[in-house]
């Protein structure tokens, strides 16, 4: 009988992924380019690390970001330290960054790691190729700075342990530009002339940049090629350089190196080495057991870790804050559009706007009427003047003819009297025409108390009660302005 499939809820599968994925990537380093960078108002930094077409979401909380030496920005190449965390609300994973470095120091670390891998593959670090120190050391060659405290410490220890000894110092720069070249040349010079039974390469402690010369391949090559055993004592015990790895023997400090090459410690070296190996093995076993127990306790405490809960709710708070801000922006934008449309509609329906439009329309009509009247009067005057001129010419011709016929009569006085009578008659006729034209002027009609009624805001003149409906808006033009009104029940005149 076929068994039913096991059905998991979303929460169950997400929590299962979280419990399996997070312990596998508890402490990791990731290198990539910063993209999609965003600084939340809460002080948390959100971004992605991109490389080769792949991207990894990352967050650096405000407490961790307090240690930033320089700000983060898009396009930066960084090396980030942190752990992978699963965010259940979105079912996604991200890198929680605890510490980061901009490429520079990070590049140097990657370059050093690559060189170590190369030399490891060449067998330069193998214990089989390393030689034991001579049992009878007479001359000690020293490659170090002549001005440092290291030289004085070694001289003091050799004097105390040996009393008399032969020490040859080949002075070199132990940091800065050209230091690696000088160190490798000093090693080869000791070998070229067989000047020493053992060579000690040493310097005091310092930063990673200060010890960079001892991580160069040319120094490692000189140590490998040396026929004289090499003792390396670079920095402090915790500073492990490539020179330390390729040397025949590594001393934790320059003082320890002086003790290792002393005549009285031939057998002690073997015992110390054996004890050191046993101690390292014991410490390593204890550390591994403690680390395993710590991982177990860590997995048990992950779900109840206050820091995890704070980071979880910090992500939720940022997410809800962003969503609320977007919602408020959309509501305000919608209200702003509605208010703009309402204001435009109110401006279009405002009484002052309509009054201004009607006043402009009436002013235009008045100008047209007034413009046409002078033209009509001018046409009449021109016609009258032409008629008078023709009449005068005709009269003059008649006068000349009459003078020729009736030269003895006082025709000048008679003609002048006739012309005067004709002028008076024509002027009277002109006055009557002018009065008629003025009587026909609509403005004069309006001044006598009449009015012109238009339908609504249009130019259609109302000539009958049948053209008006009850409650219909009308415009009444009088002599000195315009009246806006509403028609009531229209009534037709009753014939008597």
PEKA-V6104 format. One record per backbone hydrogen bond with DSSP energy under -0.5 kcal/mol. NH is the residue of the N-H (numbers start at 1). CO is the residue of the C=O. If there is no record, write none. Layout:
NH_CO + NH_CO
This chain:
7_5 + 8_6 + 13_9 + 14_10 + 15_11 + 16_12 + 17_13 + 18_14 + 19_15 + 20_16 + 21_17 + 22_18 + 24_20 + 24_21 + 25_21 + 25_22 + 26_23 + 28_82 + 30_80 + 32_78 + 33_50 + 34_76 + 35_48 + 38_46 + 40_38 + 40_44 + 43_40 + 45_60 + 46_38 + 46_44 + 47_58 + 48_35 + 49_56 + 50_33 + 50_48 + 51_54 + 54_51 + 56_49 + 58_47 + 59_95 + 60_45 + 65_61 + 66_62 + 67_64 + 68_65 + 75_34 + 76_73 + 78_32 + 78_76 + 79_101 + 80_30 + 81_99 + 82_28 + 83_96 + 84_25 + 85_94 + 87_92 + 88_86 + 90_87 + 91_87 + 92_87 + 94_85 + 95_57 + 96_83 + 96_94 + 97_59 + 97_95 + 98_81 + 99_81 + 101_79 + 103_77 + 105_102 + 106_102 + 108_104 + 109_105 + 110_106 + 111_107 + 112_108 + 113_109 + 114_110 + 115_111 + 116_112 + 117_113 + 118_114 + 119_115 + 120_116 + 121_117 + 122_118 + 123_119 + 123_120 + 124_119 + 126_123 + 129_126 + 130_127 + 137_135 + 138_136 + 140_166 + 141_139 + 141_198 + 142_168 + 143_200 + 144_142 + 144_170 + 148_145 + 152_148 + 153_149 + 154_150 + 155_151 + 156_152 + 157_153 + 158_154 + 159_155 + 160_156 + 161_157 + 162_158 + 163_158 + 163_159 + 164_162 + 166_138 + 167_165 + 168_140 + 169_167 + 170_142 + 170_168 + 171_169 + 172_144 + 179_176 + 182_178 + 183_179 + 184_180 + 185_181 + 186_182 + 187_183 + 188_184 + 189_185 + 190_186 + 191_187 + 192_188 + 193_189 + 194_191 + 195_190 + 197_139 + 198_139 + 199_229 + 200_141 + 201_199 + 201_231 + 202_143 + 202_200 + 203_233 + 211_207 + 212_209 + 214_211 + 215_212 + 216_213 + 220_216 + 221_217 + 222_218 + 223_219 + 224_220 + 225_221 + 226_222 + 229_197 + 231_199 + 232_249 + 233_201 + 235_203 + 235_233 + 239_236 + 240_238 + 241_239 + 243_214 + 245_241 + 246_242 + 247_243 + 248_230 + 249_230 + 251_232 + 251_249 + 257_253 + 258_254 + 259_255 + 260_256 + 261_257 + 262_259 + 265_262 + 266_263 + 269_265 + 270_266 + 271_267 + 272_268 + 273_269 + 274_270 + 275_271 + 276_272 + 277_273 + 278_274 + 279_275 + 280_276 + 281_277 + 282_278 + 283_279 + 284_280 + 285_281 + 286_282 + 287_283 + 288_284 + 289_285 + 290_286 + 291_287 + 292_288 + 293_289 + 294_290 + 295_291 + 296_292 + 297_293 + 298_294 + 299_295 + 300_296 + 301_297 + 302_298 + 303_299 + 305_301 + 305_302 + 309_305 + 310_306 + 311_307 + 312_308 + 313_309 + 314_310 + 315_311 + 316_312 + 317_313 + 318_314 + 319_315 + 320_316 + 321_317 + 322_318 + 323_319 + 324_320 + 325_321 + 326_322 + 327_323 + 328_324 + 329_325 + 330_326 + 331_327 + 332_328 + 333_329 + 334_330 + 335_331 + 336_332 + 337_333 + 338_334 + 339_335 + 340_336 + 341_337 + 342_338 + 343_339 + 344_340 + 345_341 + 346_342 + 347_343 + 348_344 + 349_345 + 350_346 + 350_347 + 354_350 + 355_351 + 356_352 + 357_353 + 358_354 + 359_355 + 360_356 + 361_357 + 362_358 + 363_359 + 364_360 + 365_361 + 366_362 + 367_363 + 368_364 + 369_365 + 370_366 + 371_367 + 372_368 + 373_369 + 374_370 + 375_371 + 376_372 + 377_373 + 378_374 + 379_375 + 380_376 + 381_377 + 382_378 + 383_379 + 384_380 + 385_381 + 386_382 + 387_383 + 388_384 + 389_385 + 390_386 + 391_387 + 392_388 + 393_389 + 394_390 + 395_391 + 396_392 + 397_393 + 398_394 + 399_395 + 400_396 + 401_397 + 402_398 + 403_399 + 404_400 + 405_401 + 406_402 + 409_406 + 411_409 + 414_410 + 415_411 + 416_412 + 417_413 + 418_414 + 419_415 + 420_416 + 421_417 + 422_418 + 423_419 + 424_420 + 425_421 + 426_422 + 427_423 + 428_424 + 429_425 + 430_426 + 431_427 + 432_428 + 433_429 + 434_430 + 435_431 + 436_432 + 437_433 + 438_434 + 439_435 + 440_436 + 441_437 + 441_438 + 444_441 + 445_441 + 446_442 + 447_443 + 448_444 + 449_446 + 450_445 + 452_477 + 454_475 + 455_460 + 456_454 + 456_473 + 458_455 + 461_459 + 462_453 + 463_461 + 467_464 + 468_465 + 471_487 + 472_469 + 474_485 + 475_454 + 476_483 + 477_452 + 477_475 + 478_476 + 478_481 + 479_446 + 481_478 + 483_476 + 485_474 + 487_472 + 490_488 + 495_493
